[in-house]
């Protein structure tokens, strides 16, 4: 990505994240206030979840300035792993949030409220579902266009906030219809925490793969091999290695060419292989090709 492209990506990342931050501040305020006023433990737990979105938004707003920087002397491979670390932070924070919500919800089950949650809790939950569905779709669309794993992780976090508000709306409605079902308020909080915990693990898993230099899937490796072998003059490809660099793939390989070929011609073949890998390789962001005489 060139300098102007990096600036555009930074602007778009900040714009979508700032919009999400403002919405999360409003939603968490409404949920917490609505949950306290209507005595809904599930809505209070959901408000804490929305508040955690604000923290991850701030992490992206700060981190985006660094991971969009071009390569330099201290980071010759770029700064994309900073984005991977931010994604890991989001996942870890989501897991911690789920544990807190579960703890508070179990307390609500053991000590249920005497008065069922008010209709205000139901209205806030429904409004939150609609707002978060719109925001998560916008964030996910932007993450795909920018190929940003941190934005994708944040979109998943936002979607979980929308999903977690669904059981809140259901249990509040049930408790209003039948007073004996008030215990569902705490159960709804537990269900919310399970949704959020799974989401956190789903975010952390690919981060660990990337930070541990896990190779790309076999189908991507075979595609890279096919691209290299399709170049005229390449007789064989071996020592093909891959690893993730942020959300992109870094690869190096040895190509075998005719040992009697002039060095200039062999070097031209090598450059053609590199160009094709950059242009056609799925997610390729860094290439190193070595020559071997056959």
PASEBA-1860 file (N, C-alpha, C; in nm, 3 decimals):
! residues 294
1> XXXXXXXX> 0.085/-0.119/0.000/0.000/0.000/0.000/0.088/0.124/0.000 ~ 0.066/0.220/-0.094/0.148/0.339/-0.101/0.105/0.438/0.007 ~ 0.179/0.555/0.013/0.154/0.652/0.118/0.013/0.706/0.117 ~ -0.038/0.742/-0.004/-0.174/0.797/-0.011/-0.278/0.691/0.026 ~ -0.253/0.566/-0.015/-0.344/0.457/0.020/-0.349/0.434/0.170 ~ -0.232/0.444/0.235/-0.226/0.426/0.380/-0.301/0.538/0.452 ~ -0.290/0.661/0.399/-0.361/0.773/0.460/-0.512/0.757/0.446 ~ -0.556/0.710/0.326/-0.699/0.688/0.306/-0.751/0.579/0.399
9> XXXXXXXX> -0.671/0.471/0.412/-0.711/0.362/0.502/-0.721/0.411/0.645 ~ -0.625/0.496/0.687/-0.627/0.549/0.823/-0.750/0.636/0.845 ~ -0.783/0.722/0.746/-0.900/0.809/0.759/-1.028/0.727/0.769 ~ -1.042/0.625/0.684/-1.163/0.543/0.685/-1.174/0.463/0.816 ~ -1.060/0.411/0.861/-1.059/0.335/0.986/-1.102/0.423/1.103 ~ -1.047/0.543/1.107/-1.081/0.634/1.217/-1.226/0.680/1.209 ~ -1.275/0.704/1.086/-1.412/0.752/1.071/-1.512/0.649/1.119 ~ -1.497/0.523/1.075/-1.593/0.419/1.114/-1.582/0.388/1.263
17> XXXXXXXX> -1.458/0.391/1.316/-1.439/0.359/1.458/-1.490/0.471/1.547 ~ -1.471/0.596/1.505/-1.520/0.709/1.583/-1.673/0.709/1.587 ~ -1.735/0.677/1.474/-1.881/0.667/1.470/-1.928/0.558/1.565 ~ -1.857/0.444/1.565/-1.892/0.335/1.656/-1.872/0.374/1.801 ~ -1.765/0.449/1.828/-1.737/0.492/1.966/-1.849/0.580/2.020 ~ -1.892/0.676/1.938/-2.000/0.767/1.981/-2.129/0.687/2.006 ~ -2.160/0.594/1.914/-2.281/0.514/1.932/-2.270/0.426/2.056 ~ -2.152/0.368/2.080/-2.135/0.281/2.196/-2.148/0.358/2.327
25> XXXXXXXX> -2.097/0.482/2.329/-2.112/0.564/2.449/-2.261/0.589/2.477 ~ -2.336/0.623/2.372/-2.479/0.648/2.388/-2.553/0.522/2.431 ~ -2.523/0.408/2.361/-2.593/0.283/2.392/-2.563/0.235/2.533 ~ -2.434/0.238/2.570/-2.399/0.189/2.704/-2.465/0.276/2.811 ~ -2.473/0.408/2.786/-2.539/0.499/2.882/-2.688/0.466/2.895 ~ -2.754/0.447/2.779/-2.897/0.415/2.781/-2.922/0.279/2.846 ~ -2.837/0.180/2.812/-2.857/0.046/2.868/-2.837/0.045/3.019 ~ -2.729/0.108/3.065/-2.702/0.109/3.208/-2.810/0.186/3.284
33> XXXXXXXX> -2.848/0.302/3.229/-2.953/0.381/3.295/-3.086/0.306/3.290 ~ -3.119/0.250/3.172/-3.244/0.176/3.160/-3.247/0.052/3.248 ~ -3.133/-0.017/3.255/-3.126/-0.138/3.338/-3.142/-0.107/3.485 ~ -3.079/0.004/3.530/-3.089/0.041/3.671/-3.230/0.090/3.705 ~ -3.285/0.175/3.618/-3.418/0.230/3.645/-3.528/0.124/3.639 ~ -3.514/0.028/3.545/-3.616/-0.076/3.530/-3.580/-0.204/3.604 ~ -3.467/-0.200/3.677/-3.422/-0.314/3.759/-3.403/-0.441/3.675 ~ -3.330/-0.428/3.564/-3.300/-0.543/3.478/-3.152/-0.574/3.483
41> XXXXXXXX> -3.117/-0.687/3.547/-2.977/-0.729/3.553/-2.923/-0.761/3.415 ~ -3.007/-0.821/3.330/-2.964/-0.858/3.196/-2.927/-0.734/3.115 ~ -3.006/-0.627/3.128/-2.978/-0.505/3.053/-2.855/-0.434/3.108 ~ -2.834/-0.438/3.238/-2.713/-0.381/3.295/-2.590/-0.456/3.243 ~ -2.600/-0.590/3.240/-2.490/-0.670/3.186/-2.464/-0.636/3.040 ~ -2.571/-0.617/2.966/-2.557/-0.581/2.825/-2.495/-0.442/2.811 ~ -2.526/-0.353/2.905/-2.467/-0.220/2.904/-2.317/-0.225/2.927 ~ -2.273/-0.315/3.014/-2.130/-0.334/3.038/-2.063/-0.384/2.909
49> XXXXXXXX> -2.132/-0.472/2.837/-2.080/-0.521/2.709/-2.062/-0.405/2.611 ~ -2.161/-0.318/2.600/-2.150/-0.202/2.512/-2.037/-0.109/2.556 ~ -2.018/-0.098/2.688/-1.910/-0.015/2.741/-1.774/-0.072/2.701 ~ -1.765/-0.206/2.696/-1.639/-0.269/2.653/-1.610/-0.238/2.507 ~ -1.715/-0.218/2.426/-1.695/-0.177/2.287/-1.623/-0.044/2.279 ~ -1.652/0.046/2.373/-1.586/0.177/2.374/-1.435/0.161/2.393 ~ -1.396/0.070/2.480/-1.254/0.047/2.507/-1.184/-0.003/2.382 ~ -1.245/-0.099/2.312/-1.182/-0.153/2.191/-1.181/-0.048/2.079
57> XXXXXXXX> -1.281/0.039/2.076/-1.281/0.147/1.977/-1.160/0.239/2.000 ~ -1.134/0.272/2.126/-1.020/0.358/2.159/-0.890/0.289/2.118 ~ -0.881/0.158/2.142/-0.760/0.084/2.104/-0.735/0.092/1.954 ~ -0.841/0.084/1.875/-0.826/0.091/1.729/-0.791/0.233/1.687 ~ -0.856/0.333/1.746/-0.827/0.473/1.712/-0.680/0.506/1.737 ~ -0.623/0.453/1.844/-0.482/0.478/1.874/-0.392/0.390/1.788 ~ -0.426/0.262/1.778/-0.340/0.167/1.706/-0.334/0.190/1.557 ~ -0.444/0.239/1.497/-0.448/0.257/1.351/-0.339/0.353/1.304
65> XXXXXXXX> -0.303/0.449/1.386/-0.199/0.544/1.350/-0.065/0.474/1.329 ~ -0.045/0.362/1.400/0.084/0.293/1.394/0.085/0.181/1.289 ~ -0.025/0.100/1.280/-0.019/-0.013/1.187/-0.032/0.028/1.041 ~ -0.078/0.151/1.014/-0.088/0.197/0.876/0.041/0.266/0.829 ~ 0.141/0.276/0.916/0.268/0.337/0.876/0.339/0.248/0.774 ~ 0.413/0.309/0.679/0.491/0.228/0.584/0.612/0.165/0.653 ~ 0.678/0.074/0.582/0.798/0.009/0.636/0.905/0.113/0.667 ~ 0.986/0.085/0.767/1.099/0.173/0.799/1.216/0.088/0.844
73> XXXXXXXX> 1.324/0.154/0.888/1.446/0.081/0.926/1.422/-0.013/1.043 ~ 1.337/0.027/1.137/1.310/-0.057/1.254/1.206/-0.165/1.227 ~ 1.122/-0.144/1.124/1.018/-0.240/1.089/1.020/-0.262/0.938 ~ 1.123/-0.333/0.888/1.137/-0.353/0.743/1.022/-0.431/0.679 ~ 0.949/-0.509/0.760/0.835/-0.585/0.708/0.703/-0.513/0.731 ~ 0.709/-0.387/0.770/0.587/-0.312/0.795/0.543/-0.322/0.940 ~ 0.428/-0.263/0.969/0.377/-0.254/1.106/0.247/-0.332/1.126 ~ 0.219/-0.425/1.035/0.089/-0.493/1.037/0.067/-0.576/1.163
81> XXXXXXXX> 0.176/-0.621/1.227/0.156/-0.703/1.347/0.106/-0.621/1.465 ~ 0.120/-0.490/1.456/0.058/-0.406/1.559/-0.093/-0.423/1.553 ~ -0.146/-0.433/1.430/-0.289/-0.456/1.414/-0.329/-0.592/1.470 ~ -0.242/-0.692/1.450/-0.270/-0.824/1.506/-0.276/-0.818/1.658 ~ -0.184/-0.743/1.719/-0.184/-0.729/1.865/-0.310/-0.658/1.914 ~ -0.355/-0.557/1.838/-0.479/-0.487/1.876/-0.597/-0.583/1.870 ~ -0.599/-0.668/1.766/-0.706/-0.768/1.755/-0.704/-0.862/1.875 ~ -0.583/-0.902/1.917/-0.571/-0.989/2.033/-0.620/-0.922/2.159
89> XXXXXXXX> -0.588/-0.792/2.173/-0.637/-0.716/2.289/-0.789/-0.713/2.291 ~ -0.850/-0.691/2.175/-0.996/-0.689/2.167/-1.054/-0.823/2.212 ~ -0.996/-0.932/2.160/-1.045/-1.065/2.197/-1.031/-1.092/2.347 ~ -0.916/-1.055/2.403/-0.891/-1.077/2.546/-0.988/-0.995/2.630 ~ -1.013/-0.871/2.588/-1.104/-0.784/2.663/-1.247/-0.837/2.655 ~ -1.284/-0.892/2.539/-1.417/-0.950/2.524/-1.436/-1.068/2.619 ~ -1.333/-1.153/2.632/-1.340/-1.268/2.722/-1.357/-1.220/2.867 ~ -1.280/-1.120/2.908/-1.292/-1.067/3.043/-1.433/-1.010/3.068
97> XXXXXXXX> -1.487/-0.943/2.966/-1.622/-0.888/2.978/-1.725/-0.999/3.000 ~ -1.710/-1.110/2.926/-1.804/-1.221/2.938/-1.800/-1.282/3.077 ~ -1.680/-1.291/3.136/-1.667/-1.348/3.270/-1.735/-1.258/3.373 ~ -1.717/-1.127/3.357/-1.782/-1.032/3.450/-1.935/-1.041/3.440 ~ -1.985/-1.046/3.317/-2.129/-1.053/3.296/-2.186/-1.183/3.356 ~ -2.114/-1.296/3.337/-2.159/-1.423/3.392/-2.166/-1.418/3.544 ~ -2.066/-1.358/3.605/-2.062/-1.347/3.751/-2.181/-1.268/3.804 ~ -2.208/-1.152/3.742/-2.320/-1.069/3.785/-2.454/-1.139/3.759
105> XXXXXXXX> -2.462/-1.214/3.651/-2.588/-1.281/3.616/-2.617/-1.397/3.710 ~ -2.514/-1.472/3.750/-2.535/-1.581/3.845/-2.585/-1.525/3.978 ~ -2.536/-1.409/4.015/-2.584/-1.346/4.139/-2.732/-1.309/4.126 ~ -2.772/-1.265/4.005/-2.913/-1.231/3.981/-3.003/-1.355/3.986 ~ -2.948/-1.470/3.944/-3.025/-1.595/3.949/-3.045/-1.639/4.095 ~ -2.938/-1.627/4.175/-2.946/-1.669/4.316/-3.028/-1.570/4.399 ~ -3.028/-1.444/4.359/-3.103/-1.342/4.432/-3.188/-1.261/4.335 ~ -3.294/-1.324/4.283/-3.376/-1.255/4.182/-3.447/-1.133/4.241
113> XXXXXXXX> -3.470/-1.035/4.154/-3.539/-0.913/4.196/-3.686/-0.943/4.228 ~ -3.746/-0.861/4.311/-3.887/-0.881/4.346/-3.981/-0.821/4.243 ~ -3.932/-0.719/4.170/-4.015/-0.651/4.070/-3.959/-0.681/3.932 ~ -4.044/-0.722/3.836/-3.996/-0.752/3.701/-3.943/-0.627/3.632 ~ -3.849/-0.642/3.539/-3.795/-0.526/3.467/-3.906/-0.449/3.396 ~ -3.888/-0.317/3.387/-3.989/-0.232/3.323/-3.982/-0.237/3.171 ~ -4.084/-0.179/3.107/-4.089/-0.177/2.960/-3.976/-0.095/2.901 ~ -3.919/-0.005/2.980/-3.807/0.075/2.931/-3.690/-0.015/2.891
121> XXXXXXXX> -3.667/-0.121/2.969/-3.558/-0.214/2.938/-3.582/-0.282/2.804 ~ -3.707/-0.319/2.778/-3.741/-0.383/2.650/-3.718/-0.287/2.533 ~ -3.761/-0.161/2.548/-3.746/-0.063/2.440/-3.599/-0.035/2.411 ~ -3.519/-0.022/2.516/-3.376/0.005/2.498/-3.308/-0.113/2.428 ~ -3.342/-0.236/2.467/-3.282/-0.355/2.406/-3.313/-0.363/2.258 ~ -3.439/-0.338/2.220/-3.478/-0.344/2.078/-3.406/-0.235/1.998 ~ -3.398/-0.114/2.052/-3.328/-0.006/1.983/-3.181/-0.039/1.966 ~ -3.121/-0.101/2.067/-2.979/-0.138/2.061/-2.954/-0.242/1.953
129> XXXXXXXX> -3.045/-0.338/1.940/-3.030/-0.443/1.838/-3.024/-0.379/1.698 ~ -3.118/-0.291/1.669/-3.124/-0.228/1.537/-2.999/-0.143/1.510 ~ -2.958/-0.064/1.610/-2.842/0.024/1.591/-2.714/-0.056/1.570 ~ -2.695/-0.163/1.648/-2.572/-0.240/1.639/-2.566/-0.326/1.512 ~ -2.679/-0.373/1.463/-2.679/-0.447/1.337/-2.631/-0.358/1.223 ~ -2.680/-0.235/1.219/-2.639/-0.139/1.114/-2.490/-0.108/1.126 ~ -2.444/-0.080/1.249/-2.303/-0.044/1.269/-2.210/-0.161/1.237 ~ -2.246/-0.282/1.280/-2.159/-0.397/1.256/-2.146/-0.428/1.108
137> XXXXXXXX> -2.255/-0.412/1.032/-2.249/-0.435/0.888/-2.161/-0.332/0.819 ~ -2.171/-0.209/0.861/-2.088/-0.102/0.805/-1.940/-0.127/0.836 ~ -1.910/-0.164/0.962/-1.772/-0.191/1.002/-1.716/-0.312/0.928 ~ -1.796/-0.418/0.915/-1.750/-0.538/0.846/-1.723/-0.510/0.699 ~ -1.810/-0.432/0.635/-1.790/-0.395/0.494/-1.659/-0.317/0.478 ~ -1.634/-0.223/0.569/-1.510/-0.145/0.563/-1.389/-0.233/0.588 ~ -1.399/-0.327/0.682/-1.286/-0.416/0.713/-1.248/-0.502/0.594 ~ -1.348/-0.547/0.518/-1.321/-0.628/0.399/-1.255/-0.545/0.290
145> XXXXXXXX> -1.300/-0.421/0.275/-1.241/-0.335/0.173/-1.098/-0.298/0.207 ~ -1.068/-0.278/0.335/-0.934/-0.240/0.379/-0.849/-0.360/0.418 ~ -0.910/-0.481/0.419/-0.843/-0.604/0.463/-0.783/-0.584/0.602 ~ -0.867/-0.536/0.694/-0.823/-0.503/0.829/-0.877/-0.603/0.930 ~ -0.790/-0.687/0.988/-0.837/-0.783/1.089/-0.885/-0.716/1.217 ~ -0.827/-0.600/1.252/-0.871/-0.531/1.373/-1.014/-0.479/1.357 ~ -1.043/-0.421/1.240/-1.180/-0.375/1.215/-1.276/-0.493/1.208 ~ -1.231/-0.605/1.150/-1.316/-0.725/1.144/-1.347/-0.775/1.285
153> XXXXXXXX> -1.245/-0.774/1.372/-1.266/-0.815/1.511/-1.364/-0.722/1.581 ~ -1.351/-0.592/1.552/-1.443/-0.496/1.613/-1.585/-0.515/1.561 ~ -1.597/-0.548/1.432/-1.730/-0.575/1.375/-1.795/-0.695/1.443 ~ -1.714/-0.799/1.470/-1.766/-0.916/1.541/-1.809/-0.879/1.682 ~ -1.731/-0.792/1.746/-1.766/-0.746/1.880/-1.899/-0.670/1.877 ~ -1.915/-0.584/1.776/-2.040/-0.509/1.762/-2.158/-0.602/1.735 ~ -2.135/-0.703/1.651/-2.242/-0.797/1.621/-2.282/-0.875/1.746 ~ -2.183/-0.908/1.829/-2.216/-0.980/1.952/-2.300/-0.893/2.044
161> XXXXXXXX> -2.276/-0.761/2.039/-2.356/-0.670/2.121/-2.501/-0.672/2.075 ~ -2.521/-0.680/1.941/-2.658/-0.689/1.888/-2.722/-0.822/1.929 ~ -2.645/-0.930/1.916/-2.698/-1.063/1.951/-2.728/-1.073/2.100 ~ -2.642/-1.011/2.181/-2.662/-1.022/2.326/-2.785/-0.945/2.372 ~ -2.829/-0.847/2.293/-2.948/-0.771/2.331/-3.078/-0.848/2.302 ~ -3.068/-0.949/2.215/-3.187/-1.028/2.180/-3.243/-1.104/2.301 ~ -3.159/-1.185/2.371/-3.214/-1.253/2.490/-3.257/-1.154/2.598 ~ -3.193/-1.037/2.605/-3.235/-0.937/2.703/-3.380/-0.895/2.674
169> XXXXXXXX> -3.410/-0.865/2.548/-3.546/-0.826/2.510/-3.645/-0.938/2.539 ~ -3.605/-1.062/2.510/-3.694/-1.176/2.531/-3.726/-1.197/2.679 ~ -3.622/-1.194/2.764/-3.645/-1.223/2.906/-3.722/-1.109/2.973 ~ -3.696/-0.986/2.930/-3.773/-0.874/2.987/-3.920/-0.888/2.950 ~ -3.945/-0.921/2.825/-4.084/-0.939/2.779/-4.151/-1.053/2.856 ~ -4.079/-1.164/2.873/-4.135/-1.279/2.944/-4.165/-1.245/3.090 ~ -4.073/-1.172/3.154/-4.093/-1.136/3.295/-4.210/-1.040/3.313 ~ -4.234/-0.954/3.213/-4.348/-0.862/3.222/-4.481/-0.936/3.205
177> XXXXXXXX> -4.478/-1.039/3.119/-4.601/-1.116/3.094/-4.634/-1.206/3.214 ~ -4.530/-1.273/3.268/-4.550/-1.366/3.379/-4.446/-1.337/3.487 ~ -4.490/-1.288/3.604/-4.400/-1.245/3.710/-4.308/-1.357/3.757 ~ -4.356/-1.480/3.756/-4.275/-1.593/3.805/-4.153/-1.619/3.717 ~ -4.152/-1.562/3.597/-4.040/-1.581/3.506/-3.929/-1.478/3.526 ~ -3.935/-1.403/3.635/-3.837/-1.299/3.659/-3.694/-1.354/3.668 ~ -3.683/-1.484/3.708/-3.551/-1.546/3.717/-3.482/-1.551/3.580 ~ -3.563/-1.542/3.475/-3.506/-1.543/3.339/-3.417/-1.422/3.314
185> XXXXXXXX> -3.434/-1.317/3.393/-3.350/-1.198/3.376/-3.204/-1.234/3.399 ~ -3.178/-1.309/3.507/-3.040/-1.353/3.534/-2.994/-1.456/3.434 ~ -3.086/-1.548/3.394/-3.050/-1.650/3.295/-3.014/-1.584/3.163 ~ -3.089/-1.478/3.127/-3.059/-1.405/3.005/-2.918/-1.347/3.007 ~ -2.875/-1.298/3.124/-2.739/-1.246/3.138/-2.635/-1.354/3.116 ~ -2.663/-1.476/3.166/-2.570/-1.588/3.146/-2.559/-1.621/2.997 ~ -2.674/-1.623/2.929/-2.675/-1.651/2.785/-2.593/-1.546/2.711 ~ -2.610/-1.420/2.751/-2.532/-1.311/2.691/-2.383/-1.337/2.710
193> XXXXXXXX> -2.344/-1.375/2.830/-2.201/-1.399/2.859/-2.145/-1.513/2.776 ~ -2.226/-1.616/2.749/-2.179/-1.729/2.667/-2.154/-1.685/2.524 ~ -2.246/-1.603/2.470/-2.228/-1.548/2.336/-2.095/-1.472/2.329 ~ -2.074/-1.386/2.428/-1.958/-1.298/2.427/-1.828/-1.377/2.445 ~ -1.831/-1.479/2.533/-1.711/-1.560/2.555/-1.668/-1.631/2.427 ~ -1.763/-1.691/2.357/-1.730/-1.760/2.232/-1.673/-1.662/2.130 ~ -1.731/-1.543/2.124/-1.681/-1.442/2.032/-1.535/-1.407/2.064 ~ -1.504/-1.388/2.192/-1.368/-1.355/2.231/-1.269/-1.463/2.189
201> XXXXXXXX> -1.306/-1.589/2.208/-1.219/-1.700/2.166/-1.202/-1.700/2.014 ~ -1.310/-1.673/1.941/-1.302/-1.669/1.794/-1.209/-1.557/1.745 ~ -1.201/-1.449/1.821/-1.111/-1.339/1.784/-0.967/-1.372/1.818 ~ -0.945/-1.435/1.934/-0.810/-1.464/1.981/-0.743/-1.573/1.899 ~ -0.821/-1.675/1.856/-0.761/-1.791/1.788/-0.676/-1.752/1.666 ~ -0.728/-1.677/1.568/-0.643/-1.642/1.453/-0.525/-1.552/1.490 ~ -0.541/-1.472/1.597/-0.430/-1.388/1.642/-0.313/-1.475/1.687 ~ -0.344/-1.581/1.763/-0.239/-1.673/1.809/-0.173/-1.744/1.691
209> XXXXXXXX> -0.254/-1.781/1.591/-0.197/-1.845/1.472/-0.098/-1.751/1.404 ~ -0.137/-1.625/1.389/-0.051/-1.530/1.319/0.076/-1.498/1.397 ~ 0.064/-1.480/1.527/0.181/-1.445/1.608/0.276/-1.563/1.626 ~ 0.226/-1.684/1.608/0.312/-1.803/1.621/0.367/-1.848/1.486 ~ 0.358/-1.761/1.383/0.412/-1.788/1.249/0.352/-1.915/1.187 ~ 0.223/-1.935/1.208/0.155/-2.048/1.147/0.152/-2.031/0.995 ~ 0.172/-2.142/0.922/0.172/-2.138/0.775/0.030/-2.114/0.723 ~ 0.024/-2.064/0.600/-0.105/-2.047/0.534/-0.167/-2.184/0.507
217> XXXXXXXX> -0.298/-2.191/0.484/-0.364/-2.319/0.457/-0.305/-2.388/0.333 ~ -0.316/-2.523/0.324/-0.258/-2.598/0.211/-0.305/-2.548/0.075 ~ -0.431/-2.506/0.065/-0.480/-2.461/-0.066/-0.411/-2.334/-0.113 ~ -0.376/-2.245/-0.019/-0.303/-2.124/-0.056/-0.160/-2.158/-0.096 ~ -0.098/-2.249/-0.023/0.039/-2.291/-0.057/0.044/-2.352/-0.196 ~ -0.053/-2.438/-0.227/-0.057/-2.500/-0.360/-0.082/-2.397/-0.469 ~ -0.162/-2.296/-0.440/-0.188/-2.190/-0.538/-0.061/-2.110/-0.565 ~ 0.016/-2.082/-0.461/0.143/-2.011/-0.479/0.240/-2.095/-0.562
225> XXXXXXXX> 0.243/-2.225/-0.538/0.329/-2.315/-0.616/0.287/-2.316/-0.763 ~ 0.155/-2.320/-0.784/0.105/-2.323/-0.921/0.141/-2.194/-0.996 ~ 0.129/-2.080/-0.927/0.161/-1.952/-0.991/0.308/-1.947/-1.032 ~ 0.397/-1.993/-0.943/0.540/-1.992/-0.974/0.573/-2.086/-1.090 ~ 0.514/-2.206/-1.091/0.542/-2.304/-1.197/0.485/-2.262/-1.331 ~ 0.386/-2.172/-1.329/0.325/-2.128/-1.455/0.414/-2.031/-1.532 ~ 0.519/-1.980/-1.471/0.611/-1.887/-1.538/0.707/-1.967/-1.626 ~ 0.719/-1.927/-1.752/0.809/-1.995/-1.845/0.952/-1.992/-1.793
233> XXXXXXXX> 1.015/-2.110/-1.795/1.154/-2.120/-1.751/1.167/-2.179/-1.612 ~ 1.058/-2.184/-1.533/1.064/-2.242/-1.399/1.042/-2.392/-1.410 ~ 1.141/-2.470/-1.370/1.133/-2.616/-1.381/1.077/-2.681/-1.255 ~ 1.103/-2.620/-1.141/1.056/-2.680/-1.016/1.051/-2.571/-0.909 ~ 0.972/-2.599/-0.806/0.961/-2.510/-0.690/0.975/-2.594/-0.565 ~ 1.063/-2.554/-0.475/1.071/-2.625/-0.348/1.108/-2.527/-0.236 ~ 1.117/-2.580/-0.114/1.142/-2.497/0.005/1.043/-2.379/0.011 ~ 0.919/-2.406/-0.027/0.816/-2.301/-0.024/0.764/-2.288/0.118
241> XXXXXXXX> 0.779/-2.169/0.172/0.736/-2.144/0.309/0.641/-2.023/0.312 ~ 0.549/-2.027/0.405/0.456/-1.915/0.423/0.437/-1.888/0.571 ~ 0.398/-1.766/0.599/0.355/-1.729/0.734/0.271/-1.603/0.721 ~ 0.195/-1.575/0.825/0.109/-1.457/0.821/0.185/-1.333/0.869 ~ 0.162/-1.224/0.798/0.214/-1.094/0.835/0.093/-1.003/0.849 ~ 0.042/-0.992/0.972/-0.088/-0.928/0.988/-0.193/-1.018/0.927 ~ -0.277/-0.963/0.840/-0.378/-1.042/0.772/-0.329/-1.093/0.637 ~ -0.208/-1.051/0.597/-0.154/-1.092/0.467/-0.060/-1.211/0.480
249> XXXXXXXX> -0.017/-1.263/0.366/0.069/-1.381/0.362/0.209/-1.342/0.315 ~ 0.307/-1.386/0.389/0.447/-1.368/0.350/0.499/-1.503/0.302 ~ 0.568/-1.505/0.188/0.615/-1.633/0.133/0.758/-1.622/0.082 ~ 0.832/-1.731/0.093/0.962/-1.741/0.027/0.974/-1.880/-0.031 ~ 1.052/-1.893/-0.139/1.064/-2.020/-0.211/1.191/-2.024/-0.293 ~ 1.229/-2.144/-0.334/1.339/-2.163/-0.429/1.278/-2.207/-0.562 ~ 1.322/-2.143/-0.671/1.279/-2.188/-0.804/1.400/-2.244/-0.879 ~ 1.378/-2.353/-0.952/1.484/-2.418/-1.029/1.470/-2.377/-1.175
257> XXXXXXXX> 1.584/-2.328/-1.232/1.588/-2.289/-1.374/1.704/-2.362/-1.441 ~ 1.709/-2.353/-1.572/1.816/-2.417/-1.649/1.951/-2.362/-1.604 ~ 2.041/-2.452/-1.565/2.172/-2.411/-1.515/2.259/-2.345/-1.620 ~ 2.230/-2.366/-1.746/2.311/-2.308/-1.855/2.253/-2.174/-1.901 ~ 2.147/-2.131/-1.840/2.081/-2.006/-1.880/2.166/-1.886/-1.836 ~ 2.175/-1.783/-1.920/2.247/-1.661/-1.879/2.185/-1.603/-1.752 ~ 2.269/-1.546/-1.667/2.223/-1.498/-1.538/2.116/-1.389/-1.553 ~ 2.129/-1.304/-1.657/2.031/-1.197/-1.677/1.894/-1.256/-1.708
265> XXXXXXXX> 1.890/-1.363/-1.789/1.764/-1.427/-1.824/1.703/-1.495/-1.701 ~ 1.788/-1.562/-1.622/1.739/-1.628/-1.501/1.681/-1.526/-1.402 ~ 1.751/-1.411/-1.392/1.703/-1.308/-1.301/1.570/-1.249/-1.349 ~ 1.553/-1.241/-1.481/1.427/-1.192/-1.538/1.312/-1.286/-1.502 ~ 1.339/-1.416/-1.504/1.237/-1.515/-1.465/1.201/-1.498/-1.318 ~ 1.304/-1.477/-1.235/1.280/-1.459/-1.091/1.189/-1.338/-1.067 ~ 1.217/-1.226/-1.135/1.134/-1.106/-1.116/0.991/-1.130/-1.164 ~ 0.975/-1.209/-1.270/0.841/-1.240/-1.321/0.764/-1.323/-1.217
273> XXXXXXXX> 0.831/-1.418/-1.154/0.767/-1.499/-1.050/0.722/-1.409/-0.935 ~ 0.810/-1.318/-0.893/0.775/-1.229/-0.783/0.654/-1.142/-0.818 ~ 0.654/-1.085/-0.939/0.542/-0.999/-0.981/0.411/-1.077/-0.983 ~ 0.415/-1.199/-1.037/0.293/-1.280/-1.045/0.241/-1.318/-0.906 ~ 0.333/-1.345/-0.815/0.292/-1.381/-0.679/0.224/-1.262/-0.610 ~ 0.281/-1.144/-0.629/0.220/-1.024/-0.571/0.082/-0.998/-0.631 ~ 0.071/-1.013/-0.765/-0.052/-0.980/-0.834/-0.160/-1.086/-0.820 ~ -0.119/-1.215/-0.824/-0.216/-1.324/-0.829/-0.225/-1.404/-0.699
281> XXXXXXXX> -0.122/-1.397/-0.617/-0.122/-1.477/-0.494/-0.228/-1.429/-0.396 ~ -0.307/-1.518/-0.338/-0.414/-1.479/-0.245/-0.359/-1.417/-0.117 ~ -0.378/-1.287/-0.103/-0.337/-1.218/0.020/-0.187/-1.200/0.036 ~ -0.109/-1.214/-0.070/0.036/-1.205/-0.060/0.078/-1.059/-0.042 ~ 0.159/-1.034/0.062/0.207/-0.897/0.089/0.360/-0.889/0.088 ~ 0.428/-1.003/0.091/0.576/-1.002/0.091/0.625/-1.130/0.025 ~ 0.724/-1.115/-0.066/0.773/-1.230/-0.144/0.926/-1.230/-0.144 ~ 0.986/-1.347/-0.129/1.130/-1.366/-0.144/1.152/-1.491/-0.227
289> XXXXXX> 1.212/-1.476/-0.344/1.238/-1.589/-0.435/1.387/-1.605/-0.456 ~ 1.436/-1.728/-0.447/1.579/-1.757/-0.467/1.595/-1.847/-0.590 ~ 1.707/-1.826/-0.660/1.735/-1.906/-0.781/1.820/-2.027/-0.749 ~ 1.790/-2.137/-0.817/1.875/-2.256/-0.812/1.893/-2.309/-0.953 ~ 2.017/-2.340/-0.993/2.039/-2.397/-1.127/1.998/-2.544/-1.130 ~ 1.931/-2.583/-1.241/1.886/-2.721/-1.252/1.982/-2.801/-1.338
END
